[in-house]
Amino acid sequence: GVGEIGFDDQTAAEEKYYRLQLELAKEMNLPVQVHTPHRDKKKGTERSMSIALEHGLDPKMVIIDHNNEETVKSVLDQGFYAAFTIYPLEIIKQYGSERIMINSAADWGISDPLAIPKTAALMKIKGISDADIRLVTYQNAIDAFAQSGQINVLDFEQPVDIDQTQ
């Protein structure tokens, strides 16, 4: 896919390159992962989606990342995927698991490579079904990015024998 692209400060320069990257994704028929700004997130998220639609992208080809309680409803209502960098589980209880995914980040401060499995374990403890856990921690991301035609799902589901001595 193309991304993570989008706004941070919501400047004219960011918009110019966001639009160019959207056109690249459209031309290459690739999914897009959009970064939403840390400040004025709701406005930036709405602007990001509006511009993607203006450029003719199918919302199902666009993953809007770094959502929160303020943005998720609009993202899902407009047909986009909603991604969260490990966010409260109440979102899944409220909105379900369709087109929602969680991911971890390595861009700010200390990162935890086990954030997703830890969140999956917490989801299980909180009573979220195994099917929903699988969707938000794995399957929805595979479905979104496989739209590129460049992912063979079997690569993820068939174990590969690796001789670790090599």
Chimera marker file (.cmm) of the C-alpha trace (Angstrom):
<marker_set name="trace">
<marker id="1" x="0.000" y="0.000" z="0.000" r="1" g="1" b="0" radius="0.5"/>
<marker id="2" x="0.865" y="3.671" z="-0.019" r="1" g="1" b="0" radius="0.5"/>
<marker id="3" x="1.477" y="5.214" z="3.352" r="1" g="1" b="0" radius="0.5"/>
<marker id="4" x="1.408" y="6.157" z="6.011" r="1" g="1" b="0" radius="0.5"/>
<marker id="5" x="0.531" y="9.485" z="4.400" r="1" g="1" b="0" radius="0.5"/>
<marker id="6" x="-1.491" y="12.471" z="5.472" r="1" g="1" b="0" radius="0.5"/>
<marker id="7" x="-1.544" y="15.416" z="7.806" r="1" g="1" b="0" radius="0.5"/>
<marker id="8" x="0.218" y="16.393" z="10.983" r="1" g="1" b="0" radius="0.5"/>
<marker id="9" x="0.192" y="20.202" z="11.046" r="1" g="1" b="0" radius="0.5"/>
<marker id="10" x="-2.486" y="20.418" z="8.313" r="1" g="1" b="0" radius="0.5"/>
<marker id="11" x="-0.454" y="22.771" z="6.132" r="1" g="1" b="0" radius="0.5"/>
<marker id="12" x="-0.831" y="23.566" z="2.437" r="1" g="1" b="0" radius="0.5"/>
<marker id="13" x="2.420" y="21.698" z="1.747" r="1" g="1" b="0" radius="0.5"/>
<marker id="14" x="1.135" y="18.567" z="3.502" r="1" g="1" b="0" radius="0.5"/>
<marker id="15" x="-2.084" y="18.755" z="1.501" r="1" g="1" b="0" radius="0.5"/>
<marker id="16" x="-0.190" y="19.122" z="-1.779" r="1" g="1" b="0" radius="0.5"/>
<marker id="17" x="1.835" y="15.954" z="-1.179" r="1" g="1" b="0" radius="0.5"/>
<marker id="18" x="-1.081" y="14.070" z="0.330" r="1" g="1" b="0" radius="0.5"/>
<marker id="19" x="-3.031" y="14.684" z="-2.878" r="1" g="1" b="0" radius="0.5"/>
<marker id="20" x="-0.079" y="13.568" z="-5.032" r="1" g="1" b="0" radius="0.5"/>
<marker id="21" x="0.313" y="10.387" z="-2.971" r="1" g="1" b="0" radius="0.5"/>
<marker id="22" x="-3.401" y="9.653" z="-3.251" r="1" g="1" b="0" radius="0.5"/>
<marker id="23" x="-3.134" y="9.968" z="-7.021" r="1" g="1" b="0" radius="0.5"/>
<marker id="24" x="-0.174" y="7.566" z="-6.983" r="1" g="1" b="0" radius="0.5"/>
<marker id="25" x="-2.195" y="5.044" z="-4.980" r="1" g="1" b="0" radius="0.5"/>
<marker id="26" x="-5.124" y="5.435" z="-7.357" r="1" g="1" b="0" radius="0.5"/>
<marker id="27" x="-2.901" y="5.031" z="-10.416" r="1" g="1" b="0" radius="0.5"/>
<marker id="28" x="-1.251" y="1.910" z="-8.970" r="1" g="1" b="0" radius="0.5"/>
<marker id="29" x="-4.542" y="0.561" z="-7.542" r="1" g="1" b="0" radius="0.5"/>
<marker id="30" x="-3.012" y="0.267" z="-4.077" r="1" g="1" b="0" radius="0.5"/>
<marker id="31" x="-4.591" y="0.632" z="-0.654" r="1" g="1" b="0" radius="0.5"/>
<marker id="32" x="-3.698" y="3.757" z="1.320" r="1" g="1" b="0" radius="0.5"/>
<marker id="33" x="-2.888" y="4.136" z="5.003" r="1" g="1" b="0" radius="0.5"/>
<marker id="34" x="-3.628" y="7.670" z="6.211" r="1" g="1" b="0" radius="0.5"/>
<marker id="35" x="-2.015" y="9.279" z="9.240" r="1" g="1" b="0" radius="0.5"/>
<marker id="36" x="-4.375" y="11.507" z="11.190" r="1" g="1" b="0" radius="0.5"/>
<marker id="37" x="-2.933" y="14.529" z="12.960" r="1" g="1" b="0" radius="0.5"/>
<marker id="38" x="-2.128" y="14.565" z="16.653" r="1" g="1" b="0" radius="0.5"/>
<marker id="39" x="-3.644" y="18.046" z="17.027" r="1" g="1" b="0" radius="0.5"/>
<marker id="40" x="-7.169" y="18.916" z="15.927" r="1" g="1" b="0" radius="0.5"/>
<marker id="41" x="-7.645" y="15.255" z="15.044" r="1" g="1" b="0" radius="0.5"/>
<marker id="42" x="-11.351" y="15.426" z="14.190" r="1" g="1" b="0" radius="0.5"/>
<marker id="43" x="-10.906" y="18.260" z="11.683" r="1" g="1" b="0" radius="0.5"/>
<marker id="44" x="-7.842" y="16.608" z="10.150" r="1" g="1" b="0" radius="0.5"/>
<marker id="45" x="-9.547" y="13.231" z="9.896" r="1" g="1" b="0" radius="0.5"/>
<marker id="46" x="-12.609" y="14.700" z="8.193" r="1" g="1" b="0" radius="0.5"/>
<marker id="47" x="-10.366" y="16.659" z="5.828" r="1" g="1" b="0" radius="0.5"/>
<marker id="48" x="-8.314" y="13.556" z="5.021" r="1" g="1" b="0" radius="0.5"/>
<marker id="49" x="-11.413" y="11.537" z="4.163" r="1" g="1" b="0" radius="0.5"/>
<marker id="50" x="-12.979" y="14.364" z="2.165" r="1" g="1" b="0" radius="0.5"/>
<marker id="51" x="-9.855" y="14.738" z="0.043" r="1" g="1" b="0" radius="0.5"/>
<marker id="52" x="-9.602" y="10.967" z="-0.517" r="1" g="1" b="0" radius="0.5"/>
<marker id="53" x="-13.212" y="10.905" z="-1.710" r="1" g="1" b="0" radius="0.5"/>
<marker id="54" x="-12.614" y="13.989" z="-3.863" r="1" g="1" b="0" radius="0.5"/>
<marker id="55" x="-9.807" y="12.072" z="-5.586" r="1" g="1" b="0" radius="0.5"/>
<marker id="56" x="-12.179" y="9.205" z="-6.313" r="1" g="1" b="0" radius="0.5"/>
<marker id="57" x="-10.717" y="6.621" z="-3.961" r="1" g="1" b="0" radius="0.5"/>
<marker id="58" x="-13.010" y="3.850" z="-2.790" r="1" g="1" b="0" radius="0.5"/>
<marker id="59" x="-13.226" y="4.191" z="1.019" r="1" g="1" b="0" radius="0.5"/>
<marker id="60" x="-12.621" y="0.442" z="1.319" r="1" g="1" b="0" radius="0.5"/>
<marker id="61" x="-9.154" y="1.060" z="-0.154" r="1" g="1" b="0" radius="0.5"/>
<marker id="62" x="-8.322" y="3.611" z="2.550" r="1" g="1" b="0" radius="0.5"/>
<marker id="63" x="-7.235" y="2.857" z="6.105" r="1" g="1" b="0" radius="0.5"/>
<marker id="64" x="-7.608" y="5.850" z="8.403" r="1" g="1" b="0" radius="0.5"/>
<marker id="65" x="-5.090" y="5.350" z="11.225" r="1" g="1" b="0" radius="0.5"/>
<marker id="66" x="-4.720" y="6.727" z="14.754" r="1" g="1" b="0" radius="0.5"/>
<marker id="67" x="-8.452" y="7.020" z="15.393" r="1" g="1" b="0" radius="0.5"/>
<marker id="68" x="-10.025" y="7.811" z="18.729" r="1" g="1" b="0" radius="0.5"/>
<marker id="69" x="-13.536" y="8.048" z="20.192" r="1" g="1" b="0" radius="0.5"/>
<marker id="70" x="-14.021" y="11.369" z="18.438" r="1" g="1" b="0" radius="0.5"/>
<marker id="71" x="-13.268" y="10.091" z="14.912" r="1" g="1" b="0" radius="0.5"/>
<marker id="72" x="-14.185" y="6.400" z="14.677" r="1" g="1" b="0" radius="0.5"/>
<marker id="73" x="-17.916" y="6.756" z="14.038" r="1" g="1" b="0" radius="0.5"/>
<marker id="74" x="-17.467" y="9.085" z="11.073" r="1" g="1" b="0" radius="0.5"/>
<marker id="75" x="-14.692" y="6.928" z="9.612" r="1" g="1" b="0" radius="0.5"/>
<marker id="76" x="-16.816" y="3.771" z="9.767" r="1" g="1" b="0" radius="0.5"/>
<marker id="77" x="-20.008" y="5.530" z="8.675" r="1" g="1" b="0" radius="0.5"/>
<marker id="78" x="-18.254" y="6.742" z="5.514" r="1" g="1" b="0" radius="0.5"/>
<marker id="79" x="-17.028" y="3.215" z="4.677" r="1" g="1" b="0" radius="0.5"/>
<marker id="80" x="-13.320" y="3.599" z="5.485" r="1" g="1" b="0" radius="0.5"/>
<marker id="81" x="-11.240" y="1.163" z="7.532" r="1" g="1" b="0" radius="0.5"/>
<marker id="82" x="-10.531" y="2.501" z="11.031" r="1" g="1" b="0" radius="0.5"/>
<marker id="83" x="-7.142" y="1.646" z="12.500" r="1" g="1" b="0" radius="0.5"/>
<marker id="84" x="-6.009" y="2.258" z="16.042" r="1" g="1" b="0" radius="0.5"/>
<marker id="85" x="-2.549" y="2.302" z="17.469" r="1" g="1" b="0" radius="0.5"/>
<marker id="86" x="-3.570" y="0.234" z="20.479" r="1" g="1" b="0" radius="0.5"/>
<marker id="87" x="-6.578" y="2.079" z="21.754" r="1" g="1" b="0" radius="0.5"/>
<marker id="88" x="-9.269" y="1.368" z="24.372" r="1" g="1" b="0" radius="0.5"/>
<marker id="89" x="-11.185" y="-1.842" z="23.880" r="1" g="1" b="0" radius="0.5"/>
<marker id="90" x="-14.489" y="-0.070" z="24.372" r="1" g="1" b="0" radius="0.5"/>
<marker id="91" x="-14.306" y="0.963" z="20.695" r="1" g="1" b="0" radius="0.5"/>
<marker id="92" x="-14.665" y="-2.670" z="19.618" r="1" g="1" b="0" radius="0.5"/>
<marker id="93" x="-17.440" y="-3.284" z="22.132" r="1" g="1" b="0" radius="0.5"/>
<marker id="94" x="-19.307" y="-0.246" z="20.817" r="1" g="1" b="0" radius="0.5"/>
<marker id="95" x="-18.659" y="-0.507" z="17.059" r="1" g="1" b="0" radius="0.5"/>
<marker id="96" x="-17.912" y="-4.194" z="16.533" r="1" g="1" b="0" radius="0.5"/>
<marker id="97" x="-14.991" y="-5.546" z="14.541" r="1" g="1" b="0" radius="0.5"/>
<marker id="98" x="-15.929" y="-4.842" z="10.918" r="1" g="1" b="0" radius="0.5"/>
<marker id="99" x="-13.220" y="-2.741" z="9.173" r="1" g="1" b="0" radius="0.5"/>
<marker id="100" x="-11.445" y="-2.044" z="12.476" r="1" g="1" b="0" radius="0.5"/>
<marker id="101" x="-7.831" y="-3.000" z="13.041" r="1" g="1" b="0" radius="0.5"/>
<marker id="102" x="-5.194" y="-2.361" z="15.646" r="1" g="1" b="0" radius="0.5"/>
<marker id="103" x="-1.511" y="-1.831" z="15.026" r="1" g="1" b="0" radius="0.5"/>
<marker id="104" x="1.539" y="-0.870" z="16.994" r="1" g="1" b="0" radius="0.5"/>
<marker id="105" x="3.797" y="2.096" z="16.433" r="1" g="1" b="0" radius="0.5"/>
<marker id="106" x="7.523" y="2.625" z="16.574" r="1" g="1" b="0" radius="0.5"/>
<marker id="107" x="7.598" y="6.354" z="16.011" r="1" g="1" b="0" radius="0.5"/>
<marker id="108" x="7.091" y="7.934" z="19.430" r="1" g="1" b="0" radius="0.5"/>
<marker id="109" x="9.026" y="7.157" z="22.573" r="1" g="1" b="0" radius="0.5"/>
<marker id="110" x="9.231" y="3.600" z="23.794" r="1" g="1" b="0" radius="0.5"/>
<marker id="111" x="7.672" y="0.970" z="21.562" r="1" g="1" b="0" radius="0.5"/>
<marker id="112" x="6.472" y="-2.453" z="22.603" r="1" g="1" b="0" radius="0.5"/>
<marker id="113" x="6.686" y="-5.114" z="19.877" r="1" g="1" b="0" radius="0.5"/>
<marker id="114" x="4.282" y="-7.239" z="21.921" r="1" g="1" b="0" radius="0.5"/>
<marker id="115" x="1.591" y="-4.550" z="22.088" r="1" g="1" b="0" radius="0.5"/>
<marker id="116" x="-0.782" y="-6.386" z="19.753" r="1" g="1" b="0" radius="0.5"/>
<marker id="117" x="-0.606" y="-9.806" z="21.433" r="1" g="1" b="0" radius="0.5"/>
<marker id="118" x="-0.909" y="-8.109" z="24.835" r="1" g="1" b="0" radius="0.5"/>
<marker id="119" x="-3.980" y="-6.243" z="23.608" r="1" g="1" b="0" radius="0.5"/>
<marker id="120" x="-5.424" y="-9.486" z="22.188" r="1" g="1" b="0" radius="0.5"/>
<marker id="121" x="-4.969" y="-11.140" z="25.596" r="1" g="1" b="0" radius="0.5"/>
<marker id="122" x="-6.672" y="-8.199" z="27.296" r="1" g="1" b="0" radius="0.5"/>
<marker id="123" x="-9.518" y="-8.359" z="24.776" r="1" g="1" b="0" radius="0.5"/>
<marker id="124" x="-10.002" y="-12.031" z="25.645" r="1" g="1" b="0" radius="0.5"/>
<marker id="125" x="-10.092" y="-11.210" z="29.363" r="1" g="1" b="0" radius="0.5"/>
<marker id="126" x="-12.657" y="-8.450" z="28.671" r="1" g="1" b="0" radius="0.5"/>
<marker id="127" x="-14.965" y="-10.932" z="26.937" r="1" g="1" b="0" radius="0.5"/>
<marker id="128" x="-14.381" y="-10.045" z="23.291" r="1" g="1" b="0" radius="0.5"/>
<marker id="129" x="-14.870" y="-13.117" z="21.105" r="1" g="1" b="0" radius="0.5"/>
<marker id="130" x="-11.995" y="-14.961" z="19.481" r="1" g="1" b="0" radius="0.5"/>
<marker id="131" x="-13.552" y="-14.194" z="16.081" r="1" g="1" b="0" radius="0.5"/>
<marker id="132" x="-13.561" y="-10.443" z="16.778" r="1" g="1" b="0" radius="0.5"/>
<marker id="133" x="-10.021" y="-10.580" z="18.173" r="1" g="1" b="0" radius="0.5"/>
<marker id="134" x="-8.810" y="-12.302" z="15.007" r="1" g="1" b="0" radius="0.5"/>
<marker id="135" x="-10.546" y="-9.708" z="12.836" r="1" g="1" b="0" radius="0.5"/>
<marker id="136" x="-9.081" y="-6.645" z="14.557" r="1" g="1" b="0" radius="0.5"/>
<marker id="137" x="-5.587" y="-8.053" z="15.138" r="1" g="1" b="0" radius="0.5"/>
<marker id="138" x="-5.085" y="-9.838" z="11.808" r="1" g="1" b="0" radius="0.5"/>
<marker id="139" x="-7.804" y="-10.490" z="9.248" r="1" g="1" b="0" radius="0.5"/>
<marker id="140" x="-9.036" y="-6.935" z="8.620" r="1" g="1" b="0" radius="0.5"/>
<marker id="141" x="-5.480" y="-5.765" z="7.907" r="1" g="1" b="0" radius="0.5"/>
<marker id="142" x="-4.911" y="-8.678" z="5.537" r="1" g="1" b="0" radius="0.5"/>
<marker id="143" x="-8.217" y="-7.966" z="3.774" r="1" g="1" b="0" radius="0.5"/>
<marker id="144" x="-7.461" y="-4.251" z="3.446" r="1" g="1" b="0" radius="0.5"/>
<marker id="145" x="-3.924" y="-4.594" z="2.131" r="1" g="1" b="0" radius="0.5"/>
<marker id="146" x="-4.653" y="-7.679" z="-0.015" r="1" g="1" b="0" radius="0.5"/>
<marker id="147" x="-6.744" y="-5.407" z="-2.223" r="1" g="1" b="0" radius="0.5"/>
<marker id="148" x="-3.418" y="-4.461" z="-3.793" r="1" g="1" b="0" radius="0.5"/>
<marker id="149" x="-3.279" y="-7.888" z="-5.409" r="1" g="1" b="0" radius="0.5"/>
<marker id="150" x="0.245" y="-8.250" z="-4.047" r="1" g="1" b="0" radius="0.5"/>
<marker id="151" x="-0.475" y="-10.339" z="-0.961" r="1" g="1" b="0" radius="0.5"/>
<marker id="152" x="-0.777" y="-14.090" z="-1.013" r="1" g="1" b="0" radius="0.5"/>
<marker id="153" x="-2.687" y="-14.976" z="2.161" r="1" g="1" b="0" radius="0.5"/>
<marker id="154" x="-1.093" y="-18.427" z="2.168" r="1" g="1" b="0" radius="0.5"/>
<marker id="155" x="2.253" y="-16.751" z="2.875" r="1" g="1" b="0" radius="0.5"/>
<marker id="156" x="0.850" y="-15.819" z="6.286" r="1" g="1" b="0" radius="0.5"/>
<marker id="157" x="-1.058" y="-18.992" z="7.019" r="1" g="1" b="0" radius="0.5"/>
<marker id="158" x="1.301" y="-21.761" z="5.952" r="1" g="1" b="0" radius="0.5"/>
<marker id="159" x="4.287" y="-22.172" z="8.244" r="1" g="1" b="0" radius="0.5"/>
<marker id="160" x="7.671" y="-22.044" z="6.587" r="1" g="1" b="0" radius="0.5"/>
<marker id="161" x="10.390" y="-24.388" z="7.744" r="1" g="1" b="0" radius="0.5"/>
<marker id="162" x="13.399" y="-22.273" z="8.584" r="1" g="1" b="0" radius="0.5"/>
<marker id="163" x="16.729" y="-23.813" z="9.456" r="1" g="1" b="0" radius="0.5"/>
<marker id="164" x="17.858" y="-21.322" z="12.066" r="1" g="1" b="0" radius="0.5"/>
<marker id="165" x="21.376" y="-22.730" z="11.967" r="1" g="1" b="0" radius="0.5"/>
<marker id="166" x="21.643" y="-21.146" z="8.519" r="1" g="1" b="0" radius="0.5"/>
<link id1="1" id2="2" r="1" g="1" b="0" radius="0.2"/>
<link id1="2" id2="3" r="1" g="1" b="0" radius="0.2"/>
<link id1="3" id2="4" r="1" g="1" b="0" radius="0.2"/>
<link id1="4" id2="5" r="1" g="1" b="0" radius="0.2"/>
<link id1="5" id2="6" r="1" g="1" b="0" radius="0.2"/>
<link id1="6" id2="7" r="1" g="1" b="0" radius="0.2"/>
<link id1="7" id2="8" r="1" g="1" b="0" radius="0.2"/>
<link id1="8" id2="9" r="1" g="1" b="0" radius="0.2"/>
<link id1="9" id2="10" r="1" g="1" b="0" radius="0.2"/>
<link id1="10" id2="11" r="1" g="1" b="0" radius="0.2"/>
<link id1="11" id2="12" r="1" g="1" b="0" radius="0.2"/>
<link id1="12" id2="13" r="1" g="1" b="0" radius="0.2"/>
<link id1="13" id2="14" r="1" g="1" b="0" radius="0.2"/>
<link id1="14" id2="15" r="1" g="1" b="0" radius="0.2"/>
<link id1="15" id2="16" r="1" g="1" b="0" radius="0.2"/>
<link id1="16" id2="17" r="1" g="1" b="0" radius="0.2"/>
<link id1="17" id2="18" r="1" g="1" b="0" radius="0.2"/>
<link id1="18" id2="19" r="1" g="1" b="0" radius="0.2"/>
<link id1="19" id2="20" r="1" g="1" b="0" radius="0.2"/>
<link id1="20" id2="21" r="1" g="1" b="0" radius="0.2"/>
<link id1="21" id2="22" r="1" g="1" b="0" radius="0.2"/>
<link id1="22" id2="23" r="1" g="1" b="0" radius="0.2"/>
<link id1="23" id2="24" r="1" g="1" b="0" radius="0.2"/>
<link id1="24" id2="25" r="1" g="1" b="0" radius="0.2"/>
<link id1="25" id2="26" r="1" g="1" b="0" radius="0.2"/>
<link id1="26" id2="27" r="1" g="1" b="0" radius="0.2"/>
<link id1="27" id2="28" r="1" g="1" b="0" radius="0.2"/>
<link id1="28" id2="29" r="1" g="1" b="0" radius="0.2"/>
<link id1="29" id2="30" r="1" g="1" b="0" radius="0.2"/>
<link id1="30" id2="31" r="1" g="1" b="0" radius="0.2"/>
<link id1="31" id2="32" r="1" g="1" b="0" radius="0.2"/>
<link id1="32" id2="33" r="1" g="1" b="0" radius="0.2"/>
<link id1="33" id2="34" r="1" g="1" b="0" radius="0.2"/>
<link id1="34" id2="35" r="1" g="1" b="0" radius="0.2"/>
<link id1="35" id2="36" r="1" g="1" b="0" radius="0.2"/>
<link id1="36" id2="37" r="1" g="1" b="0" radius="0.2"/>
<link id1="37" id2="38" r="1" g="1" b="0" radius="0.2"/>
<link id1="38" id2="39" r="1" g="1" b="0" radius="0.2"/>
<link id1="39" id2="40" r="1" g="1" b="0" radius="0.2"/>
<link id1="40" id2="41" r="1" g="1" b="0" radius="0.2"/>
<link id1="41" id2="42" r="1" g="1" b="0" radius="0.2"/>
<link id1="42" id2="43" r="1" g="1" b="0" radius="0.2"/>
<link id1="43" id2="44" r="1" g="1" b="0" radius="0.2"/>
<link id1="44" id2="45" r="1" g="1" b="0" radius="0.2"/>
<link id1="45" id2="46" r="1" g="1" b="0" radius="0.2"/>
<link id1="46" id2="47" r="1" g="1" b="0" radius="0.2"/>
<link id1="47" id2="48" r="1" g="1" b="0" radius="0.2"/>
<link id1="48" id2="49" r="1" g="1" b="0" radius="0.2"/>
<link id1="49" id2="50" r="1" g="1" b="0" radius="0.2"/>
<link id1="50" id2="51" r="1" g="1" b="0" radius="0.2"/>
<link id1="51" id2="52" r="1" g="1" b="0" radius="0.2"/>
<link id1="52" id2="53" r="1" g="1" b="0" radius="0.2"/>
<link id1="53" id2="54" r="1" g="1" b="0" radius="0.2"/>
<link id1="54" id2="55" r="1" g="1" b="0" radius="0.2"/>
<link id1="55" id2="56" r="1" g="1" b="0" radius="0.2"/>
<link id1="56" id2="57" r="1" g="1" b="0" radius="0.2"/>
<link id1="57" id2="58" r="1" g="1" b="0" radius="0.2"/>
<link id1="58" id2="59" r="1" g="1" b="0" radius="0.2"/>
<link id1="59" id2="60" r="1" g="1" b="0" radius="0.2"/>
<link id1="60" id2="61" r="1" g="1" b="0" radius="0.2"/>
<link id1="61" id2="62" r="1" g="1" b="0" radius="0.2"/>
<link id1="62" id2="63" r="1" g="1" b="0" radius="0.2"/>
<link id1="63" id2="64" r="1" g="1" b="0" radius="0.2"/>
<link id1="64" id2="65" r="1" g="1" b="0" radius="0.2"/>
<link id1="65" id2="66" r="1" g="1" b="0" radius="0.2"/>
<link id1="66" id2="67" r="1" g="1" b="0" radius="0.2"/>
<link id1="67" id2="68" r="1" g="1" b="0" radius="0.2"/>
<link id1="68" id2="69" r="1" g="1" b="0" radius="0.2"/>
<link id1="69" id2="70" r="1" g="1" b="0" radius="0.2"/>
<link id1="70" id2="71" r="1" g="1" b="0" radius="0.2"/>
<link id1="71" id2="72" r="1" g="1" b="0" radius="0.2"/>
<link id1="72" id2="73" r="1" g="1" b="0" radius="0.2"/>
<link id1="73" id2="74" r="1" g="1" b="0" radius="0.2"/>
<link id1="74" id2="75" r="1" g="1" b="0" radius="0.2"/>
<link id1="75" id2="76" r="1" g="1" b="0" radius="0.2"/>
<link id1="76" id2="77" r="1" g="1" b="0" radius="0.2"/>
<link id1="77" id2="78" r="1" g="1" b="0" radius="0.2"/>
<link id1="78" id2="79" r="1" g="1" b="0" radius="0.2"/>
<link id1="79" id2="80" r="1" g="1" b="0" radius="0.2"/>
<link id1="80" id2="81" r="1" g="1" b="0" radius="0.2"/>
<link id1="81" id2="82" r="1" g="1" b="0" radius="0.2"/>
<link id1="82" id2="83" r="1" g="1" b="0" radius="0.2"/>
<link id1="83" id2="84" r="1" g="1" b="0" radius="0.2"/>
<link id1="84" id2="85" r="1" g="1" b="0" radius="0.2"/>
<link id1="85" id2="86" r="1" g="1" b="0" radius="0.2"/>
<link id1="86" id2="87" r="1" g="1" b="0" radius="0.2"/>
<link id1="87" id2="88" r="1" g="1" b="0" radius="0.2"/>
<link id1="88" id2="89" r="1" g="1" b="0" radius="0.2"/>
<link id1="89" id2="90" r="1" g="1" b="0" radius="0.2"/>
<link id1="90" id2="91" r="1" g="1" b="0" radius="0.2"/>
<link id1="91" id2="92" r="1" g="1" b="0" radius="0.2"/>
<link id1="92" id2="93" r="1" g="1" b="0" radius="0.2"/>
<link id1="93" id2="94" r="1" g="1" b="0" radius="0.2"/>
<link id1="94" id2="95" r="1" g="1" b="0" radius="0.2"/>
<link id1="95" id2="96" r="1" g="1" b="0" radius="0.2"/>
<link id1="96" id2="97" r="1" g="1" b="0" radius="0.2"/>
<link id1="97" id2="98" r="1" g="1" b="0" radius="0.2"/>
<link id1="98" id2="99" r="1" g="1" b="0" radius="0.2"/>
<link id1="99" id2="100" r="1" g="1" b="0" radius="0.2"/>
<link id1="100" id2="101" r="1" g="1" b="0" radius="0.2"/>
<link id1="101" id2="102" r="1" g="1" b="0" radius="0.2"/>
<link id1="102" id2="103" r="1" g="1" b="0" radius="0.2"/>
<link id1="103" id2="104" r="1" g="1" b="0" radius="0.2"/>
<link id1="104" id2="105" r="1" g="1" b="0" radius="0.2"/>
<link id1="105" id2="106" r="1" g="1" b="0" radius="0.2"/>
<link id1="106" id2="107" r="1" g="1" b="0" radius="0.2"/>
<link id1="107" id2="108" r="1" g="1" b="0" radius="0.2"/>
<link id1="108" id2="109" r="1" g="1" b="0" radius="0.2"/>
<link id1="109" id2="110" r="1" g="1" b="0" radius="0.2"/>
<link id1="110" id2="111" r="1" g="1" b="0" radius="0.2"/>
<link id1="111" id2="112" r="1" g="1" b="0" radius="0.2"/>
<link id1="112" id2="113" r="1" g="1" b="0" radius="0.2"/>
<link id1="113" id2="114" r="1" g="1" b="0" radius="0.2"/>
<link id1="114" id2="115" r="1" g="1" b="0" radius="0.2"/>
<link id1="115" id2="116" r="1" g="1" b="0" radius="0.2"/>
<link id1="116" id2="117" r="1" g="1" b="0" radius="0.2"/>
<link id1="117" id2="118" r="1" g="1" b="0" radius="0.2"/>
<link id1="118" id2="119" r="1" g="1" b="0" radius="0.2"/>
<link id1="119" id2="120" r="1" g="1" b="0" radius="0.2"/>
<link id1="120" id2="121" r="1" g="1" b="0" radius="0.2"/>
<link id1="121" id2="122" r="1" g="1" b="0" radius="0.2"/>
<link id1="122" id2="123" r="1" g="1" b="0" radius="0.2"/>
<link id1="123" id2="124" r="1" g="1" b="0" radius="0.2"/>
<link id1="124" id2="125" r="1" g="1" b="0" radius="0.2"/>
<link id1="125" id2="126" r="1" g="1" b="0" radius="0.2"/>
<link id1="126" id2="127" r="1" g="1" b="0" radius="0.2"/>
<link id1="127" id2="128" r="1" g="1" b="0" radius="0.2"/>
<link id1="128" id2="129" r="1" g="1" b="0" radius="0.2"/>
<link id1="129" id2="130" r="1" g="1" b="0" radius="0.2"/>
<link id1="130" id2="131" r="1" g="1" b="0" radius="0.2"/>
<link id1="131" id2="132" r="1" g="1" b="0" radius="0.2"/>
<link id1="132" id2="133" r="1" g="1" b="0" radius="0.2"/>
<link id1="133" id2="134" r="1" g="1" b="0" radius="0.2"/>
<link id1="134" id2="135" r="1" g="1" b="0" radius="0.2"/>
<link id1="135" id2="136" r="1" g="1" b="0" radius="0.2"/>
<link id1="136" id2="137" r="1" g="1" b="0" radius="0.2"/>
<link id1="137" id2="138" r="1" g="1" b="0" radius="0.2"/>
<link id1="138" id2="139" r="1" g="1" b="0" radius="0.2"/>
<link id1="139" id2="140" r="1" g="1" b="0" radius="0.2"/>
<link id1="140" id2="141" r="1" g="1" b="0" radius="0.2"/>
<link id1="141" id2="142" r="1" g="1" b="0" radius="0.2"/>
<link id1="142" id2="143" r="1" g="1" b="0" radius="0.2"/>
<link id1="143" id2="144" r="1" g="1" b="0" radius="0.2"/>
<link id1="144" id2="145" r="1" g="1" b="0" radius="0.2"/>
<link id1="145" id2="146" r="1" g="1" b="0" radius="0.2"/>
<link id1="146" id2="147" r="1" g="1" b="0" radius="0.2"/>
<link id1="147" id2="148" r="1" g="1" b="0" radius="0.2"/>
<link id1="148" id2="149" r="1" g="1" b="0" radius="0.2"/>
<link id1="149" id2="150" r="1" g="1" b="0" radius="0.2"/>
<link id1="150" id2="151" r="1" g="1" b="0" radius="0.2"/>
<link id1="151" id2="152" r="1" g="1" b="0" radius="0.2"/>
<link id1="152" id2="153" r="1" g="1" b="0" radius="0.2"/>
<link id1="153" id2="154" r="1" g="1" b="0" radius="0.2"/>
<link id1="154" id2="155" r="1" g="1" b="0" radius="0.2"/>
<link id1="155" id2="156" r="1" g="1" b="0" radius="0.2"/>
<link id1="156" id2="157" r="1" g="1" b="0" radius="0.2"/>
<link id1="157" id2="158" r="1" g="1" b="0" radius="0.2"/>
<link id1="158" id2="159" r="1" g="1" b="0" radius="0.2"/>
<link id1="159" id2="160" r="1" g="1" b="0" radius="0.2"/>
<link id1="160" id2="161" r="1" g="1" b="0" radius="0.2"/>
<link id1="161" id2="162" r="1" g="1" b="0" radius="0.2"/>
<link id1="162" id2="163" r="1" g="1" b="0" radius="0.2"/>
<link id1="163" id2="164" r="1" g="1" b="0" radius="0.2"/>
<link id1="164" id2="165" r="1" g="1" b="0" radius="0.2"/>
<link id1="165" id2="166" r="1" g="1" b="0" radius="0.2"/>
</marker_set>
